[in-house]
Amino acid sequence: MTHTATELIPGGPRRRLLWLALAALVLLWISRDVLPPFVIAAVIAYAFSPLVAAIEARSRVPRIVVVLAMYAVALAAIAAVTWAVAGQLVSELEELATGGAAALAESLRTVLGHDAIQLGTRRITVGEIARGLNIAIAQSLSTPSDALRLANLVGDVAVQTVLVVIVSFYLLLDGQRAWPFALRFVQPEQRERAVEMAARIHAVLGRWLRGQLVLIVLVALVLYLLLGPLLHVPYALALSMVSGILEIIPLVGPIIAAALAGTVAFSHGGTELALVVLGIYVAVREVEDQLVMPVVIGRAVHLHPVVTIFAVLVGLSVWGVLGGLLAVPVAAALNVTVTELYPESSGTIAAPGHEAR
């Protein structure tokens, strides 16, 4: 006597779907250490899959040719940007890393008004602080264990990068098959609603992903033009690139970027330059929040600040930096799902302790 797959899983359709969801969560938890490159590849494929589909439909060229052409264009663009700015960027990053201790010491000297800190009977000069920081940085790279750890890290990043390239290629090539496969687990009478819900989630995630890419480039370019040619802040290219990348880390990223740029400006030009730089970062952030994000990303991704903070902290605690980066789009997708499944009532109900108006 044969049994279908649905008969082997106890309960009705919803219970079977719940069991499948629990099994998927267990699988994700077991494989959490190897998932990051696959998640990054999936994000890349998700971002460029609509473009591949559009080119394929208009040109009637086989999909594999379109994907290979896009890879060639992307590699050429990366090579061009690397050739244009890599030398200066690497040089500035090295100087920023080695000169960071000196910049911090100079900032302490300016704030304190003298060259030493009195801690009980011990008098510590800011020069000693700078030298201690530089020695710590040098020792972290010179000891065999740390050098071996750094080599392992570089090798691991290289392997994961190759894996991301390979997996994203196959996802761009065959990723469109995932949706029909997923619909097999939805009851026929619910598939139309599932398609509508997926379309809304797709729109939200697409806006968020494209918006993040635009914001990274826009913030980096604007900050470089203001910090470099206008204010002549040291390491302007490195600071602007780091600030653009930190944009994708919600809440914390912009604060770290502003603090880093403010410290460099303070050590180079004193309080006035530091205040100007911090003012620029605040202004750029306000323009981004009030003008750019509503246009580029849209209100559909908007979440309450408390929800955003909670999602980011949960993502960081569960899956580190990558979890923190993906927390906001996942929360936005869940928000769309909850809104679709449980639409807001038309009536107005007062919160406990408040009378309805």
C-alpha positions, 0 to 999 in steps of 0.5 A: 500500500502506497502513501503520498507525501501529504498522507505521511505527515499527520494533520491537515494542510496547515499542520503539515505546513507547520511541520515543514516550517519547523523542519526548515528552521531546524535545517537552517539552525544545523547549517548556520555556520555554512549559510552566509555565502549562500545567503549573500549569493541569494541576495545578489541573485535576487537583486539582479534576477529581474534585470536578467529576466528583462534582458532575456525577454527583450533580446530572446538570448538564452539565459545563460548567455545573459548571465555570463554577459552580466558577469563579464560587465560586473567584473569589468566595472569592478576592475575599472573602479579598482584601477581608479581608486584602489591604490589611493584607498588602500594607502589611506586605509593603511595610514588611517589604521596606523595613524588612528592612535596618533589622531586619538592622542592628539584629540586627547591632548586638545580636550585635556589641554595638556599632555598627560593624564594623572591616574592616582600616583601614575602620570600617563602622557598622551604620547605613551597612549599613542605608542601603546596603541601602535605597539598593540596593533603591531603585535597583533599582526606580528605574533605567529598565532595572530598571523596564522589566524589572519592567514586563515581569515584571508583564506576563508574569505577567498573561499567564501567569495569564490563560493558566492560567485559560483552559487549566485551564478547558478541561482541567476540561471535556475532561480526562477524554478524556486517559485513553482516548487514553493507553490507545491506546499500551498493548497490550490485554493490558497495559491492565488492569495499566496502569489499576491502576498509574495508579489507585495513582499517582492516589491518591498524587498526589491525596493529595500535592496536597490535603495541600499545600493543607491544609498551606499554609492550616494553617501560615499560620493557626497561625503567624499566631495564634502570632506575631500575637495571642500574641507581637505580632511585627511583620508577623505576617500577612505572615510567616505567609502567606509561611511558608505559601507556602514550605511547598510548597518542600521542605526549603529553604522552611521554613528560609527562613521560619524564618530570616526570622521569626527575624530580625524577632523578633530585631530587635524583641524580642531573643534571647528572642523570636527563640528563642521564634519559632524554637522555634515554627517547629521545633514546627510543623514537627515536628507537621506531619511526625509528625502532620499529613502522615501523616494528610493526605497518607499514607505512600504519598508518603513518600520517603527524605530523600536521594531527596527532596533529590536530586529537588528539586535535579534539579528546580531545576537543570532547571526552576527553582522550578517544577521544584523544586516538582514534583520530589517528586510526580514522584519519588513517582509514579516510586516507585509505578511502579517498585514496581509493575513490580519488586515487592520480593522476599519473601526478605531479602538482606544488603547487601554487607559485612553478614551476613544476620540 
